[in-house]
Amino acid sequence: MPISSRLLPTLAASALLLGSCGGAPEGQVGISEADRAYGEEQHPRLLAEFGGAYGGPESRYVAALGEKMAQAAGLGGQCVFTLVNTDVVNAFAVPGCYIYVTRGLFAIVTSEAELASVLGHEIGHIVGAHSRRQERRSIWRTLGVIAVSLTGSEQLTRLASQAAQYFTLRYSRGQEYESDALGIRYLEAAGYDPHAASDMLAALGRQDRYLTSTSGRDEASAIPEWARSHPLTENRIARARDLAREVISDTNALPENEAAYLSEVDGLLYGDDPEQGFVFGRSFAHPVMRIAFTAPPGFTLTNSPQAIMLTGPSGLRGEFGGAAMPEGRLDLYAQALIRQIVGQGEAQASVSQAVVNGLPAIFVQLQLAAQQGVVPISIATYDGGNGQAYHFAVLSPPAEPSLALIADLFRSFRRLSPEEAARLRPRIIRTVAAAPGDTIETLAARMADAHPRELFLLLNGKTAGDRLQPGEPLKIVTLAGR
């Protein structure tokens, strides 16, 4: 796929709206033909939305581990397990037993058993047929989205509620407890320590605290994580621990296989994929396309393979994307984008031309007629050079402060210099052995991150007062090529 097409606006897949997993009720383990056909149809759309499958040995490892857990659940040979190329920490499944684990989640667990517990939990949602119960709820009604669907524009609907685009509806407490219990049973049946389930929940809690302490939640990642769609509570973690004790009281009776996991995670891409560009707080930069922009204070940026999603103050929502410029004309690109957004609706447009940081630009103010009234949409398109065009599309309340923020955003788009682009390098996880005398501080000093100590503690399940043992395998994050 050409790099430019990775930023194309896409249709929101209905599987993302369902966001949960489905299958036969407990006691009737099996995947219906209808669910299997549905999952098979949605699978390529999901991969397109999330950046595709992450290849290599890590992907094969997840698939093999998933099959082991499926067999423990009585679903051997009936599920598809995929490692997804996004750094968002999540796992989810859709009808047909298509189960997805993100690269971000793969990075933060500390053992094979913890990763297996994630897969077992998602299989539990399938066995419990939880998605069928969830589908009775309207996600649009739940989120209170503007009724813009009458325009026929799925892109506008996506802008109106980006929360509906990703991952899952929240499961009920009962559904989570049921999946926890099933997953713990599957862990023991597969030969893993069932206490790994509570360890995995604790790892997700560490991730949550890490984002809070480093301001990551506010500045870098607005996509709901596994901990959002599968709510974590101290009671739930304690309950998982109690359930594990009921299955097997001896915490050392079954293995967690830390060494196998640490061997597989070595070399895993960490953070943003350079082909999708890098998000740094409120800034985005793409080293291949050599473009960048910075959003005003109060915005969060979410990096997805299809577009950069923006969320701002007072309900501002938008996206940044791009594609090849038709016939080399920016006006044709702008017209095509407007048609995509307006769909079958009616809109009044105000168009102006400008030059932004040396780049030709076209600004468009749309007033779209919708059921609840007029929906204001601000659009900016740019000639990025080399036959590529880029755009912002922002849905906003018609207030002066919002318009000023949007104007600042639109004026920030620019080209990167070759030197700036060369400094943008991917990061990877390396497994290293602690040397005699190594401490958390000495290994954290080797981390390529703005918060090295906090990230080291997160990735390795450590606390600030822990001492490292010589020879102990640990994860660090370094720049690729080092």
Secondary structure, 3 states (H helix, E strand, C coil): CCHHHHHCCCCCCHHHHHCCCCCCCCCCCCCCHHHHHHHHHHHHHHHHHHCCECCCHHHHHHHHHHHHHHHHCCCCCCCEEEEECCCCCCEEEECCCEEEEEHHHHHHCCCHHHHHHHHHHHHHHHHCCHHHHHCCCCHHHHHCCCCCHHHCCHHHHHHHCHHHHCCCCCCCHHHHHHHHHHHHHHHHHCCCCCCHHHHHHHHHHHHHHHHHHCCHHHHCCCCCCHHHHCCCCHHHHHHHHHHHHHHCCCCCCCCCCHHHHHHHHCCCEECCCHHHCEEECCEEEECCCCEEEECCCCCEEEECCCCEEEECHHHCEEEEEEEECHHHCHHHHHHHHHHHHHCCCCEEEEEEEEEECCEEEEEEEEEEEECCEEEEEEEEEEEEECCEEEEEEEECCCCHHHHHHHHHHHHCCEECCHHHHHCCCCEEEEEEECCCCCCHHHHHCCCCCCCHHHHHHHHHCCCCCCCCCCCCEEEEEEECCC
